[in-house]
Amino acid sequence: MVDATAHDMSLVRRHLERFKFYPLSARRRGIGGDVEVGFRLTAGGKAEQVRGLASSGYDILDEAALQTVNRAQPFPVGDGQYRFRLRFRRL
């Protein structure tokens, strides 16, 4: 297992953002927040050990963040540890 490079981090971040969804029920209630997630990618781009590292304070957003990671598979890079903060905001 190798540490992720800045280039890999950028690729994974952009990939995650394409799969991120803001739950309709949270939007309707005006709920927003940040969720920090961590995971390990295999050489084939599969996410393992997906976990929430810091909660938004809202289960619905925390679950949306974990689902985002799972929906984004396979990732465009692999073999590294990743940690990201996903922001859910009403625009």
Kinemage of the C-alpha trace (Angstrom):
@kinemage 1
@onewidth
@group {chain A} dominant
@subgroup {mainchain}
@vectorlist {calphas} color= white
{ca met a 1} P 0.000 0.000 0.000
{ca val a 2} L 1.364 3.397 -0.953
{ca asp a 3} L 0.407 6.882 0.108
{ca ala a 4} L -1.737 8.664 -2.448
{ca thr a 5} L -0.042 11.331 -4.548
{ca ala a 6} L -1.476 14.831 -4.898
{ca his a 7} L -2.476 13.957 -8.473
{ca asp a 8} L -4.310 10.818 -7.328
{ca met a 9} L -6.032 12.776 -4.553
{ca ser a 10} L -7.266 15.292 -7.109
{ca leu a 11} L -8.560 12.573 -9.448
{ca val a 12} L -10.384 10.786 -6.635
{ca arg a 13} L -11.868 14.059 -5.320
{ca arg a 14} L -13.270 14.996 -8.747
{ca his a 15} L -14.594 11.462 -9.213
{ca leu a 16} L -16.335 11.517 -5.818
{ca glu a 17} L -17.962 14.875 -6.543
{ca arg a 18} L -19.555 13.443 -9.703
{ca phe a 19} L -21.277 10.777 -7.596
{ca lys a 20} L -22.204 12.922 -4.599
{ca phe a 21} L -25.907 13.450 -4.059
{ca tyr a 22} L -27.670 15.734 -1.626
{ca pro a 23} L -30.744 13.857 -0.336
{ca leu a 24} L -34.003 15.544 -1.271
{ca ser a 25} L -35.395 15.224 2.253
{ca ala a 26} L -32.310 16.998 3.649
{ca arg a 27} L -32.617 19.769 1.045
{ca arg a 28} L -36.290 20.267 1.842
{ca arg a 29} L -35.523 20.566 5.548
{ca gly a 30} L -32.578 22.897 4.949
{ca ile a 31} L -30.097 20.456 6.476
{ca gly a 32} L -26.466 20.935 5.520
{ca gly a 33} L -23.091 19.917 6.813
{ca asp a 34} L -19.713 18.377 6.185
{ca val a 35} L -18.898 14.688 6.492
{ca glu a 36} L -15.363 13.374 6.566
{ca val a 37} L -14.916 9.924 5.036
{ca gly a 38} L -11.933 7.625 4.817
{ca phe a 39} L -11.301 4.563 2.699
{ca arg a 40} L -8.637 2.428 1.115
{ca leu a 41} L -8.530 1.758 -2.613
{ca thr a 42} L -7.297 -1.530 -4.021
{ca ala a 43} L -5.136 -1.690 -7.142
{ca gly a 44} L -8.358 -2.192 -9.145
{ca gly a 45} L -10.019 0.959 -7.778
{ca lys a 46} L -12.353 -0.791 -5.323
{ca ala a 47} L -13.066 1.029 -2.052
{ca glu a 48} L -12.515 -0.960 1.133
{ca gln a 49} L -12.754 -0.049 4.799
{ca val a 50} L -15.149 2.810 3.991
{ca arg a 51} L -15.952 4.705 7.179
{ca gly a 52} L -17.161 8.001 8.479
{ca leu a 53} L -14.425 9.866 10.316
{ca ala a 54} L -16.326 13.006 11.304
{ca ser a 55} L -20.099 13.345 11.356
{ca ser a 56} L -22.161 16.214 10.014
{ca gly a 57} L -24.476 15.769 12.978
{ca tyr a 58} L -27.177 14.421 10.656
{ca asp a 59} L -27.495 10.696 9.970
{ca ile a 60} L -29.022 11.350 6.541
{ca leu a 61} L -25.936 13.290 5.378
{ca asp a 62} L -23.494 10.867 6.977
{ca glu a 63} L -25.164 7.995 5.139
{ca ala a 64} L -25.213 9.960 1.856
{ca ala a 65} L -21.455 10.462 2.143
{ca leu a 66} L -20.805 6.740 2.638
{ca gln a 67} L -23.147 5.910 -0.237
{ca thr a 68} L -21.272 8.383 -2.417
{ca val a 69} L -18.038 6.451 -1.931
{ca asn a 70} L -19.758 3.141 -2.673
{ca arg a 71} L -21.559 4.483 -5.768
{ca ala a 72} L -18.341 5.945 -7.172
{ca gln a 73} L -16.677 2.551 -7.584
{ca pro a 74} L -14.553 1.724 -9.434
{ca phe a 75} L -12.266 4.699 -8.891
{ca pro a 76} L -9.863 5.899 -11.609
{ca val a 77} L -6.815 5.172 -9.421
{ca gly a 78} L -6.034 2.654 -6.754
{ca asp a 79} L -3.696 1.384 -4.127
{ca gly a 80} L -3.818 4.091 -1.513
{ca gln a 81} L -5.445 5.528 1.598
{ca tyr a 82} L -7.842 8.432 1.079
{ca arg a 83} L -9.596 10.888 3.341
{ca phe a 84} L -12.017 13.573 2.145
{ca arg a 85} L -14.506 16.029 3.529
{ca leu a 86} L -17.753 16.000 1.555
{ca arg a 87} L -19.811 19.176 1.835
{ca phe a 88} L -23.576 19.153 1.580
{ca arg a 89} L -24.985 22.651 1.211
{ca arg a 90} L -28.250 24.068 -0.002
{ca leu a 91} L -27.533 26.529 -2.775
